Amino acid sequence: PRHGEDASLFGLFSFIAGTPEQTAASIDTGYLPWWSAPELKVRFLRPVAELTHALDYTLWPEEPALMHLHSVLWFALLVYLVARLYTSVAGQTTLRGVATYLFAVSALHGTTVGWIASRNSLIAACLGVTALLFYDAWRKRGAAGYLLAALVVFVAALLGAEAAAATLAYLAAYALFIDTGSLQSRVLRTLPFGVLFIIYRLAYDALGFGAYASGLYLDPGSEPVAFLRGFIDRAPILLLAQITGMATSLSIFAKGADLRALWLTAMIVVSAFVLLFRGQLLEGRPARFFLTGALLSLLPVGAAGTDERTLIFVSIGGYGLLAVLLCRHLFAPPEVPAERSWAKKGGSYGLALLHVYVAPLLFLVNINGLARFTQLFTDQATRLPADAAAEGKTLVLINSPAPQLTMSFASIRALNGLPLPAASYSLASGNTNLKVTRQADRLLIEAQDGFVLDYDVLFRGDRIPFKVGDTVKLKHMTAVVERLTQDGRPEAVAFEFDNGLDDPCLAFLIWENNGYQRFVPPAEGQTAALERQDPIKIAWAGASKAQAQPAPVVDQAEAANAPQCKRSGS
């Protein structure tokens, strides 16, 4: 759904409008959970990416395989352009071939290539690297047309995705370590790009794009302090992914001690990498260019969580630098003295094992995982219990394993020609143990680890605090915060419904046995205990099991005799 009008072409990346009225309406449809910040905004300006999706739906609207092929072609183009950049920086050497191979087979790119909605990252990277190549051509050949082309393509890259801001990181690295002339002249040559970026950002803000109040998307323009805090937490984990080639997207589901352990592990691995290869990280202009570009491009990447698919720009420099290390220690020509340090030699072999041999396999694993997760989206929406799927019902999801999965309920059901609920409410994350107690005509839910867990922060950052007594009034439901955790998140919340808990138009569901099952609220004063549902296990195993189960069939006689709900569908 398009949440509010804006200046984008089709609103494909205008997810959440940023007004309390739109937020409340989105909660009622099930698009957002009840704890969403009233002024939550997630709107991105990506018209170039939107045009490619419009092309898909014009030429092959019923052929998702061709849409995937479209994305694969963008990735193939990106590999070619990155190879050209490596040639420009390092010349026709072994380094160029190694770096290109590492970039092409990286497991970090599996989700980016396999998820059609992530095509914007590929487009931004293609255009950003093209701008760098034009800039390099201008510096080497002197024709002003190359500079003009670089500026135009840079703007197009920004209109492909915000991640293209990382192009500035590589321009800065180029000015510092590749370009010639005085430092002042080298920096001044890049100034037009900085001016264009400032103009772009001012227009971006003026048109109402950006993110606000989310705990996942941290906009440095609107919330600089929150962005810096988040960057400190995220940068080591992103660097861990780049160094090891291992996916970190599931780290969003880590909490408490597990999250702290992951951050500490990342710091140890990054520190060990720097200490082990400190002599080679700044050895020669190519290494300095790659290192500086990768580190500086972490800044825009840090605005969007710890998902490895955001590392497309970082990996350009990251794999260039890794190739420098491997060529120095494993593929050095005979005239170069052999490496005598067993630690460096062993570290290089370990990196080669991960990135040369394991990475291609993980690339496929990541794409398969994405397919399973996507199937889970569909199964969740289409395989509801038969008596809960009737037109006009209000779905009450007690323990959704990942509340963000319910965002597509209405659209998936509509796409499959299924009845639409009047409303859909996700009460709590299933990623913790819950106690559900009936108190007269309301349900009190107590969450062992609190509400607003892991990925739930997409909808509300911790800088938008709760208070005891906070009340969220919706069309058919009211939520009241009764108790808070020590860190200020809801721990106990009471839910009331307009016509009571026994309203036949309410369909209470719990996640159990890899799918939603009917749930009957306990008797007055009684408590039902619901065990934690691991979202990672569900994402990997749940979809395949769900596919083996037949879709529920509505008993027409039973449906005819059931109480009729007059509420309109969402």
C-alpha positions in Angstrom: 0.0 0.0 0.0 1.1 3.6 -0.6 1.0 5.5 2.7 0.4 9.1 1.8 1.3 10.9 -1.4 4.9 12.0 -2.0 7.2 13.0 -4.9 8.3 9.5 -5.8 7.1 8.0 -9.1 5.1 5.1 -7.7 5.6 5.1 -4.0 7.3 1.7 -4.1 9.7 2.7 -1.3 7.4 4.9 0.7 6.6 2.4 3.4 5.4 4.5 6.3 4.2 8.1 6.0 5.2 9.6 9.3 1.9 10.9 10.5 -0.1 9.6 13.6 -3.3 9.2 11.4 -1.5 7.1 8.8 0.2 5.1 11.5 -3.1 4.3 13.3 -4.7 3.3 10.0 -1.7 1.1 9.1 -1.9 -0.7 12.6 -5.6 -1.4 12.0 -4.9 -3.1 8.7 -2.1 -5.2 10.2 0.6 -3.4 8.2 2.2 -2.1 11.5 2.2 -3.5 15.0 0.5 -1.6 17.9 3.7 -0.4 19.4 4.7 1.6 16.3 5.8 5.1 17.1 3.0 7.5 16.1 5.4 9.6 13.9 7.2 6.6 12.4 8.5 7.4 9.0 10.3 5.2 6.5 10.2 6.8 3.0 13.0 6.5 0.4 13.4 8.5 -2.8 14.5 5.9 -5.4 12.9 6.8 -8.8 15.6 5.1 -10.9 15.0 1.8 -9.1 11.3 2.3 -9.4 11.6 2.7 -13.2 13.2 -0.7 -13.4 10.4 -2.3 -11.5 7.9 -0.5 -13.7 9.7 -2.0 -16.7 9.3 -5.5 -15.1 5.5 -5.0 -14.7 5.1 -3.6 -18.2 7.0 -6.3 -20.1 6.7 -9.5 -17.9 4.2 -8.8 -15.1 3.5 -12.6 -14.5 7.1 -13.8 -14.8 9.1 -13.4 -11.6 11.9 -15.5 -13.1 12.5 -12.7 -15.6 12.4 -10.1 -12.8 15.1 -12.1 -11.1 17.1 -12.4 -14.3 16.8 -8.6 -14.6 18.5 -8.2 -11.2 21.1 -10.8 -12.1 22.0 -8.8 -15.2 22.5 -5.7 -13.0 24.8 -7.7 -10.8 26.8 -9.0 -13.8 27.2 -5.4 -15.0 28.4 -4.4 -11.5 31.0 -7.2 -11.5 32.3 -5.9 -14.8 32.4 -2.3 -13.6 34.1 -3.2 -10.4 36.7 -5.2 -12.4 37.3 -2.0 -14.5 37.8 -0.1 -11.2 40.3 -2.6 -9.9 42.2 -2.4 -13.2 42.3 1.4 -12.9 43.6 1.3 -9.4 45.9 -1.7 -9.5 46.6 -2.3 -13.2 46.5 -5.5 -15.2 47.8 -7.7 -12.3 46.9 -10.8 -10.5 45.4 -8.6 -7.8 42.7 -7.5 -10.3 41.7 -11.0 -11.1 41.7 -12.2 -7.4 39.7 -9.1 -6.3 37.1 -9.5 -9.0 36.6 -13.2 -8.2 36.2 -12.5 -4.5 33.6 -9.8 -5.2 31.7 -11.9 -7.7 31.3 -15.0 -5.5 30.9 -13.2 -2.2 28.1 -14.7 0.0 27.4 -11.1 1.2 25.8 -10.5 -2.2 23.5 -13.5 -2.2 20.5 -11.7 -0.7 21.1 -8.5 -2.7 21.0 -10.4 -5.9 18.2 -12.8 -5.0 15.7 -10.3 -3.5 14.1 -8.3 -6.3 13.3 -5.5 -3.9 17.1 -5.1 -3.2 17.8 -4.3 -6.9 18.1 -0.6 -5.8 21.4 -1.4 -4.1 22.8 -3.0 -7.3 21.7 0.0 -9.4 23.2 2.5 -7.0 26.5 0.5 -7.0 26.6 0.2 -10.8 26.0 4.0 -11.2 28.3 4.9 -8.3 31.2 2.9 -9.8 30.5 4.3 -13.2 30.8 7.8 -11.8 34.2 6.8 -10.3 35.4 5.4 -13.6 34.4 8.6 -15.4 36.2 10.7 -12.7 39.3 8.5 -13.2 39.1 9.0 -17.0 38.8 12.8 -16.5 41.9 12.8 -14.3 43.9 10.7 -16.7 42.8 12.1 -20.0 41.7 15.7 -19.1 38.6 15.9 -21.2 35.9 17.9 -19.3 33.2 15.7 -20.7 34.3 12.9 -18.4 33.8 15.1 -15.3 30.4 16.2 -16.5 29.4 12.5 -17.1 30.7 11.6 -13.6 28.5 14.3 -12.0 25.4 13.3 -13.9 25.8 9.6 -13.2 26.5 10.4 -9.5 23.1 12.1 -9.2 21.5 9.2 -11.0 23.2 6.8 -8.5 21.7 8.8 -5.5 18.3 8.5 -7.2 18.8 4.8 -7.4 19.3 4.4 -3.6 20.6 6.4 -0.7 23.6 3.9 -0.4 25.2 5.7 -3.4 26.4 8.3 -0.9 29.2 5.9 -0.4 30.5 7.0 -3.8 31.9 10.0 -2.0 33.9 7.7 0.2 35.8 6.3 -2.8 36.2 9.8 -4.3 37.8 10.9 -1.1 40.1 7.8 -1.2 40.9 8.5 -4.8 41.9 12.1 -4.0 44.1 11.1 -1.1 45.9 8.1 -2.6 45.5 7.8 -6.4 45.2 11.4 -7.8 48.3 13.6 -8.4 49.0 17.2 -7.5 48.9 19.0 -4.2 46.5 17.7 -1.5 44.5 20.9 -1.7 44.0 20.7 -5.4 43.1 17.0 -5.2 40.4 17.7 -2.6 39.1 20.7 -4.4 38.5 18.6 -7.6 36.0 16.5 -5.7 34.1 19.5 -4.3 31.4 19.5 -7.0 30.3 16.1 -5.9 30.0 17.3 -2.3 27.9 20.3 -3.5 25.6 18.0 -5.5 25.1 15.7 -2.5 24.2 18.6 -0.2 21.6 19.9 -2.8 20.3 16.3 -3.1 20.0 15.9 0.6 18.2 19.3 1.1 15.7 18.4 -1.6 15.3 14.9 -0.1 14.4 16.4 3.3 12.2 19.1 1.8 10.2 16.5 -0.1 9.5 14.5 3.2 11.8 11.5 2.5 14.0 9.8 5.1 13.5 7.8 8.3 12.4 8.9 11.7 11.6 7.1 15.0 12.7 3.7 13.7 15.2 1.7 15.6 16.5 0.0 12.4 16.7 2.9 10.0 18.7 5.7 11.6 18.7 8.8 9.4 21.8 10.9 10.1 20.0 13.9 8.7 17.0 13.9 11.1 18.5 12.0 14.1 22.3 12.4 14.1 22.8 11.4 17.7 20.8 8.2 17.3 22.7 7.5 14.1 26.1 7.8 15.8 25.0 5.6 18.7 23.8 3.0 16.2 26.9 3.2 14.1 29.1 2.3 17.1 27.0 -0.8 17.7 26.8 -1.8 14.1 30.2 -1.0 12.5 32.1 -3.9 14.2 29.4 -6.4 13.2 29.4 -5.2 9.6 33.2 -5.4 9.5 33.0 -8.9 10.9 30.8 -9.8 8.0 33.2 -8.3 5.5 36.3 -10.0 7.0 34.7 -13.4 7.3 32.2 -13.4 4.5 29.6 -14.7 6.9 26.0 -13.4 6.9 25.0 -11.1 9.8 21.4 -10.4 8.8 20.1 -12.8 11.5 21.9 -10.9 14.2 18.8 -8.6 14.3 17.1 -11.5 16.2 19.9 -11.6 18.9 19.1 -10.0 22.2 20.7 -9.3 25.6 23.7 -11.4 26.3 23.8 -13.0 22.8 23.9 -9.5 21.1 26.7 -8.4 23.5 28.6 -11.6 22.8 28.3 -11.0 19.0 29.5 -7.4 19.3 32.5 -8.5 21.5 33.3 -11.3 19.0 33.3 -8.8 16.2 35.6 -6.5 18.0 38.0 -9.3 18.7 38.0 -10.5 15.1 38.5 -7.0 13.7 41.3 -6.2 16.2 43.0 -9.5 15.4 42.8 -8.8 11.6 44.2 -5.3 12.0 47.1 -6.5 14.3 48.0 -9.4 12.1 48.1 -7.5 8.8 48.9 -4.0 10.0 52.0 -3.9 7.9 50.2 -4.6 4.6 46.9 -2.6 5.2 48.7 0.6 4.2 51.3 -0.9 1.9 51.0 0.9 -1.4 48.5 3.2 -2.9 45.9 0.5 -3.9 45.8 -0.9 -0.4 45.3 2.6 1.0 42.6 3.4 -1.5 40.7 0.2 -0.8 41.0 0.5 3.0 39.9 4.1 3.1 37.0 3.7 0.7 35.7 0.6 2.6 35.9 2.3 6.0 34.4 5.6 4.9 31.5 3.8 3.1 30.6 2.2 6.3 29.1 5.5 7.4 26.0 5.5 5.1 25.7 1.7 5.5 25.5 2.1 9.2 22.1 3.8 8.8 20.4 0.6 7.8 21.2 -2.1 10.4 23.6 -5.0 10.2 22.2 -6.8 7.2 25.1 -8.0 5.0 23.2 -7.0 1.8 24.0 -3.3 2.7 27.7 -4.0 2.3 27.7 -3.8 -1.5 29.8 -0.6 -1.5 32.0 -1.6 1.4 32.8 -4.9 -0.3 34.2 -3.1 -3.3 37.1 -1.8 -1.2 37.0 -4.8 1.2 37.7 -7.4 -1.5 40.3 -5.2 -3.2 42.1 -5.0 0.2 41.7 -8.7 0.8 43.1 -9.4 -2.7 46.2 -7.2 -1.7 46.7 -9.4 1.3 46.3 -12.7 -0.5 48.5 -11.7 -3.4 51.2 -10.6 -0.9 51.2 -13.8 1.2 49.9 -16.6 -1.1 50.2 -15.5 -4.8 53.4 -13.4 -4.6 55.7 -13.6 -7.7 59.0 -15.4 -7.3 61.0 -12.2 -6.9 59.0 -11.1 -3.8 60.5 -12.5 -0.6 58.4 -15.3 0.9 56.4 -14.5 4.0 58.2 -15.8 7.0 55.4 -15.2 9.6 53.4 -18.4 10.1 50.7 -16.3 11.7 50.2 -14.2 8.6 50.6 -17.2 6.4 47.9 -19.1 8.4 45.7 -16.1 8.5 45.9 -15.7 4.7 45.1 -19.4 4.2 42.1 -19.0 6.5 40.8 -16.0 4.6 41.4 -17.8 1.3 39.4 -20.8 2.5 36.5 -18.6 3.6 36.3 -16.3 0.6 37.6 -18.5 -2.3 36.0 -21.8 -1.5 33.3 -21.4 1.1 31.8 -18.1 -0.2 30.3 -19.5 -3.4 28.5 -22.2 -1.4 27.2 -19.6 1.1 26.1 -17.4 -1.8 23.6 -20.2 -2.8 22.7 -20.9 0.8 21.8 -17.3 1.4 19.6 -17.2 -1.7 17.9 -20.4 -0.6 17.3 -18.9 2.9 15.7 -15.9 1.3 13.4 -18.2 -0.7 12.4 -20.0 2.4 11.8 -16.7 4.3 9.7 -15.4 1.4 7.6 -18.6 1.2 7.0 -18.1 4.9 5.5 -14.7 4.2 3.0 -16.3 1.8 2.2 -19.3 3.9 1.6 -17.2 6.9 -1.0 -15.1 5.1 -2.7 -17.9 3.0 -2.8 -20.9 5.4 -4.8 -19.5 8.2 -7.3 -21.8 10.0 -10.4 -22.0 7.9 -12.8 -20.5 10.5 -10.4 -17.5 11.0 -10.1 -16.7 7.3 -13.7 -15.5 6.7 -14.5 -12.1 5.3 -14.7 -9.3 8.0 -13.0 -11.2 10.8 -10.6 -9.3 13.1 -7.4 -11.4 13.3 -5.6 -11.2 16.7 -2.1 -12.7 16.4 -0.9 -13.4 20.0 2.7 -14.4 19.3 3.7 -13.8 15.7 7.3 -15.2 15.4 8.3 -12.0 13.6 5.7 -9.3 13.6 7.2 -7.7 10.5 5.9 -10.8 8.5 2.3 -9.6 9.0 3.0 -6.4 7.0 2.1 -8.2 3.8 -1.0 -10.1 5.1 -3.6 -8.0 3.3 -1.7 -7.7 0.0 -0.8 -11.4 -0.2 -4.4 -12.5 0.5 -5.8 -10.0 -2.0 -3.3 -11.2 -4.6 -4.4 -14.8 -4.0 -8.1 -13.9 -4.1 -8.7 -14.7 -0.5 -11.1 -13.0 1.9 -9.7 -9.9 3.7 -9.8 -9.4 7.5 -11.5 -6.3 8.8 -8.3 -5.7 10.9 -5.2 -7.6 11.9 -3.4 -7.0 15.2 -0.1 -8.5 16.2 0.1 -8.3 20.0 3.5 -9.6 20.9 6.7 -11.1 19.4 6.9 -14.9 19.7 10.6 -14.6 20.3 10.1 -14.8 24.0 8.0 -16.8 26.5 4.6 -15.2 27.1 1.9 -15.5 29.8 -1.7 -14.7 28.6 -4.2 -14.0 31.4 -7.9 -13.2 31.1 -9.0 -10.3 33.3 -12.7 -9.8 32.8 -13.0 -8.6 29.2 -9.4 -8.0 28.6 -6.2 -10.0 28.0 -3.1 -9.3 29.9 0.1 -10.4 28.1 3.4 -10.6 30.1 6.5 -11.0 28.0 9.5 -12.6 29.7 12.0 -10.5 27.7 9.6 -7.6 27.2 7.9 -6.3 24.1 9.7 -4.6 21.1 12.3 -7.2 20.7 14.9 -7.6 17.9 13.4 -6.7 14.5 10.5 -5.1 16.3 12.6 -2.0 16.7 12.0 -1.3 13.0 8.8 0.2 14.2 10.0 2.1 17.3 13.4 3.1 18.4 14.4 3.2 22.1 14.6 7.0 21.9 10.7 7.1 21.8 10.1 5.8 25.3 7.0 4.2 26.8 5.4 5.1 30.1 3.1 3.0 32.4 -0.4 3.9 31.4 0.4 4.7 27.7 -2.7 3.8 25.7 -3.0 3.0 22.0 -6.6 3.4 20.8 -7.4 1.7 17.5 -10.5 0.9 15.5 -11.3 -2.4 17.2 -8.7 -2.7 20.0 -7.1 -0.7 22.8 -3.7 -1.5 24.3 -2.6 -0.2 27.7 1.0 -0.5 29.0 0.8 -1.9 32.5 4.5 -2.5 33.4 7.9 -1.7 32.0 11.2 -3.6 31.8 14.3 -2.0 33.4 15.3 -0.6 30.0 11.9 1.1 29.5 10.2 -1.3 27.1 6.7 -2.7 27.9 6.7 -5.9 29.9 3.0 -6.3 30.6 0.3 -5.0 28.3 -3.5 -5.2 28.6 -5.6 -5.6 25.4 -9.3 -4.7 25.3 -11.6 -5.3 22.3 -14.7 -3.3 21.4 -17.2 -6.1 21.8 -15.3 -8.2 24.4 -13.2 -11.3 24.1 -16.2 -13.5 23.2 -17.0 -11.5 20.1 -17.5 -14.1 17.3 -15.8 -11.7 14.9 -12.5 -12.0 16.7 -10.2 -14.8 15.6 -7.4 -15.3 18.1 -4.4 -17.1 16.7 -1.1 -18.4 18.1 2.0 -19.6 16.2 2.5 -23.3 16.9 3.8 -26.2 14.8 5.0 -24.0 12.0 1.8 -22.2 11.4 -1.0 -20.2 13.0 -3.5 -22.2 15.1 -6.8 -21.2 16.7 -6.4 -20.0 20.3 -9.2 -19.8 22.8 -8.6 -17.2 25.5 -8.3 -18.7 29.0 -11.2 -18.6 31.5 -11.5 -15.6 33.9 -8.4 -15.4 36.1 -6.7 -18.2 34.3 -3.3 -18.0 32.5 -2.0 -19.7 29.4 1.7 -20.1 28.9 3.2 -19.8 25.4 6.7 -21.0 24.8 9.2 -19.0 22.7 9.1 -19.5 19.0 12.6 -19.2 17.5 12.3 -17.0 14.4 15.6 -18.2 12.9 14.5 -21.9 13.1 11.1 -20.9 11.7 12.6 -19.0 8.8 14.9 -21.9 7.8 12.6 -24.9 8.5 9.1 -23.5 8.8 8.5 -22.7 5.2 9.4 -26.1 3.9 7.1 -27.8 6.5 4.3 -25.4 5.7 4.5 -26.2 2.0 3.9 -29.9 2.9 0.6 -29.0 4.7 -2.6 -28.6 2.6 -4.2 -25.2 2.5 -7.2 -25.0 4.9 -10.5 -25.6 3.2 -13.6 -23.7 4.4 -16.6 -25.8 5.3 -19.3 -24.0 3.4 -22.1 -25.3 5.6 -20.2 -24.3 8.7 -19.5 -20.9 7.2 -23.1 -20.4 6.3 -24.2 -21.1 9.9 -21.4 -19.0 11.5 -22.1 -15.6 12.9 -21.7 -13.0 10.2 -19.3 -10.1 10.7 -20.4 -6.8 9.1 -17.0 -5.1 9.3 -15.4 -4.2 6.0 -12.2 -5.8 4.8 -8.9 -4.0 5.0 
